[in-house]
Amino acid sequence: MIEETVIDQELRLSVYGFAEDVEPWERVTLTLADGKGKIIERAPRINKLGNWEVEGLDISTLADGQIKITAEVKDDRGNIQAQTASSVVLDTSFSLRDFINNHFALSIFLLMIVLLLLGFPMKIPLIAGATLGVYLLYEGDLSQTQFMIQQMMAGIRPAALIAVPMFILSADIMTRGKSAEKLIDLVMAFVRHIKGGLAVSTAAACTVFGAVSGSTQATVVAIGSPLRPELLKGGYKDSFILALIVNSSDIAFLIPPSIGMIIYGIVAKTSIPELFIAGIGPGLLILLLFSIYSVIHASLNKIPTEPKASWAERGLAVYHALWPLGFPVIIIGGIFGGIFSPTEAAAVSVAYAILLEGFVFKTMKLGDFYATALSTGLVTAVVFILVGAGAAFAWVLSYAQVPQQILGMIGIDEMGQYGVLFVISIAFFIGCMFVDPIVVILILVPIFAPVVRNVGLDPVLVGTIITLQVAIGSATPPFGCDIFTAIAIFKRPYLEVIKGTPPFIFILLSVGVALIFFPEIALYLRDVAFR
């Protein structure tokens, strides 16, 4: 008897059967015949139990249509002792349904790429990809999307996510007020007179504002808008200025409070306070290297220096900046000293921003606060939709074991710690060149988390490296989100914005490599504070 016949997409036929009471001198012959007279014959061996099989038989020479399968038992003279027949339909025409079913991950990613190219915002491809995944996993039963919705709700449930809208709100208040301006004046008063002082001031101002806002895009707006005209007047080319602003904003993603680190900490179940402290060392190293490059650039291009500020001017700048400098003191000092959690620090930062801009500087009225809150609400809604959709998408991939397949293809299980860190760095860097940083963190962190545990890597170090790579990718062509923020704010063409980026990207990637080989850059302060 013929028990089973299977044809796969690669024109391979497998036939399984059974022959009872076959004598040693008898054998089974399998014959396949199409409607045009083409024949394929095989003589499978029979085991002691009478089972026989033909696996992976190439039937590409047969024509489409019904294939007749005949199994015969013949004696040593060729006489037929027993016979049975079956049939199977060969269809080599392209079937979209079969392609999707046989290429689960590829189908989902192709759908997402098509939707992105059609101009849909990132949340639509994520939700569509997750929905297609559920449809395939449950064989067309869309009622099972209830599980996807449950995962979306679970993704936005962690209490630590409350810190995200609060930090966005406090950054928005300061961007609309005078805090950013006073921080810029403070930095300029001390370094503007050195060679490349304006450029160094820009990088330093981005670092200081990063310790207030935690957002790269807010830093581009708050620091870039007032300093770009000053840099142009100082003799710098616009391509250098735009690259400096866009890439210096990356420091805001590392210096606490960092929204990227909050998202990573939630997804990877890693201590957010430890991540915050670990980001300080790499952030300051990047500032130092950017400053050195700015000095070299100014020297080579003969950029004139600014007049040196008097000590009276410096003292006045310090006095005016004392209130804004309270932000990093409250946030970093409060978390470092164990006074409050990152979520509580976010709430305090909002209250402090309202106090500063509403009552001390008096730059905002009640109506301004309402408009700022509305703007923050819209941004938060987008972020939380991305977080929820990303959680559902990550669940679908995990349920289908796509991460295991991808990681198995690149052989990551055989790699040591250095190899794993390099693979992670490359994956996040490339991912953020095309997709929003939050989405990349939500999708890729669950994929790499088991590998990180298996090789014994410190999750705080991994989180710092991932945050840095995400920040670099955000400012890297072709689709880094900070590039398009700069295009919108400064009204400059795409090619001009990215023209001066290669030296800065090289510096940032160098810091990423240094973190892999010298993890103490990130972990020293963490160990001092928490070990």
Stockholm file with secondary structure:
# STOCKHOLM 1.0

chainA/1-531         MIEETVIDQELRLSVYGFAEDVEPWERVTLTLADGKGKIIERAPRINKLGNWEVEGLDISTLADGQIKITAEVKDDRGNIQAQTASSVVLDTSFSLRDFINNHFALSIFLLMIVLLLLGFPMKIPLIAGATLGVYLLYEGDLSQTQFMIQQMMAGIRPAALIAVPMFILSADIMTRGKSAEKLIDLVMAFVRHIKGGLAVSTAAACTVFGAVSGSTQATVVAIGSPLRPELLKGGYKDSFILALIVNSSDIAFLIPPSIGMIIYGIVAKTSIPELFIAGIGPGLLILLLFSIYSVIHASLNKIPTEPKASWAERGLAVYHALWPLGFPVIIIGGIFGGIFSPTEAAAVSVAYAILLEGFVFKTMKLGDFYATALSTGLVTAVVFILVGAGAAFAWVLSYAQVPQQILGMIGIDEMGQYGVLFVISIAFFIGCMFVDPIVVILILVPIFAPVVRNVGLDPVLVGTIITLQVAIGSATPPFGCDIFTAIAIFKRPYLEVIKGTPPFIFILLSVGVALIFFPEIALYLRDVAFR
#=GR chainA/1-531 SS CEEEEEECTTSEEEEEEECTTCCTTCEEEEEEECTTSCEEEECCCBCTTSEEEEEEEECTTSCSEEEEEEEEEECTTCCEEEEEEEEEEECCSCCHHHHHHHCHHHHHHHHHHHHHHTTCCTHHHHHHHHHHHHHHHTTTCGGGHHHHHHHHHHHTCCGGGGHHHHHHHHHHHHHHSSHHHHHHHHHHHHHTTSTTHHHHHHHHHHHHHHHHHCCHHHHHHHHHHHHHHHHHHTTCCHHHHHHHHHHHTTHHHHSSSCHHHHHHHHHHTCCHHHHHHHTHHHHHHHHHHHHHHHHHHHHHTTCCCCCCCCHHHHHHHHHHHHHHHHHHIIIIIHHHTTSSCHHHHHHHHHHHHHHIIIIISCCCCHHHHHHHHHHHHHHHHHHHHHHHHHHHHHHHHHHTTHHHHHHHHHTGGGCCHHHHHHHHHHHHHHHHTTSCHHHHHHHHHHHHHHHHHHTTCCHHHHHHHHHHHHHHHHTSTTTCHHHHHHHHHHCCCHHHHHHTCHHHHHHHHHHHHHHHHCTHHHHHHHHHHHC
#=GC SS_cons         CEEEEEECTTSEEEEEEECTTCCTTCEEEEEEECTTSCEEEECCCBCTTSEEEEEEEECTTSCSEEEEEEEEEECTTCCEEEEEEEEEEECCSCCHHHHHHHCHHHHHHHHHHHHHHTTCCTHHHHHHHHHHHHHHHTTTCGGGHHHHHHHHHHHTCCGGGGHHHHHHHHHHHHHHSSHHHHHHHHHHHHHTTSTTHHHHHHHHHHHHHHHHHCCHHHHHHHHHHHHHHHHHHTTCCHHHHHHHHHHHTTHHHHSSSCHHHHHHHHHHTCCHHHHHHHTHHHHHHHHHHHHHHHHHHHHHTTCCCCCCCCHHHHHHHHHHHHHHHHHHIIIIIHHHTTSSCHHHHHHHHHHHHHHIIIIISCCCCHHHHHHHHHHHHHHHHHHHHHHHHHHHHHHHHHHTTHHHHHHHHHTGGGCCHHHHHHHHHHHHHHHHTTSCHHHHHHHHHHHHHHHHHHTTCCHHHHHHHHHHHHHHHHTSTTTCHHHHHHHHHHCCCHHHHHHTCHHHHHHHHHHHHHHHHCTHHHHHHHHHHHC
//
